[in-house]
Amino acid sequence: MPLYKSISVNSQTTVKIWKIEESYDDLMLPLDLKPESLERVSNMKSELHQRGFLSVRHLLGAFGYSDQDLFYDANGKPHLKDDKYISITHSFTFSGVIVSDNPVGIDIEMQRGKIAKIAKKFVYYEFDYLDKDTDDYVRKLTVIWGIKESLYKLFATPGMLFKEHFLVIPFNMLDSETVAWIDYNSKKYRYHTAFLEFEGFTCAYVVPND
């Protein structure tokens, strides 16, 4: 089973990443899925999405959970029955799960040049420090998207907008971390964020500041 990476963020928080190399059948065979999970995965039109869904259940197992321990609220946000916080992501051939005693979010994205074409849809403040002519422009945009997606997953609040409500403080790719803010409904929330790159992908995750 290709558990690709495990990161101990702090004493309350762990990230696990899976490289999806198995076939659908090999991923499905050892799992015991709830009826609603079986229906959900069977209705997915893409085998890539099916394998991503199943790999997340293997990551749950790596944390000591099963599909029966996971449920979703009305906004589609995942929860664990033991009240620990969880966030889930999968992109092409990688999936990731973060589990914590505190609210958290995670996202994995493939690094692709086309993100530059949609940057204006999710970037505003960050344009002040981004340089389109540098080699790491696409990499930085991918980090910013991943952080904002992670923040959105953490809050799961309809009406939040990446461009207007989320801010990512200037960062250096070598630092692998920065600070992000949510400015929403006259309230501000500060989060520690971290990111890593592997095999053409970027993983970002957010945790509350101490």
Buried (B, 14 or more C-beta within 10 A) or exposed (E): BEEBBEBEBEEBBBBBBBBBEBEBEEBBEEBEBEEEBBEBBEEEEEEBEBBBBBBBBBBBBBBEBBBEBBEEEEEEBBBBEEEBBBBBBBBBBBBBBBBBEEBBBBBBBBBEEEBEEEBEEBBBBBEEEBEEEEEBBBBBBBBBBBBBBBBBBBBBEEEBEBBEBBBBBEBEEEEBEBBBBBEBEEEEBEBBBBBBBEEEBBBBBBBBEE
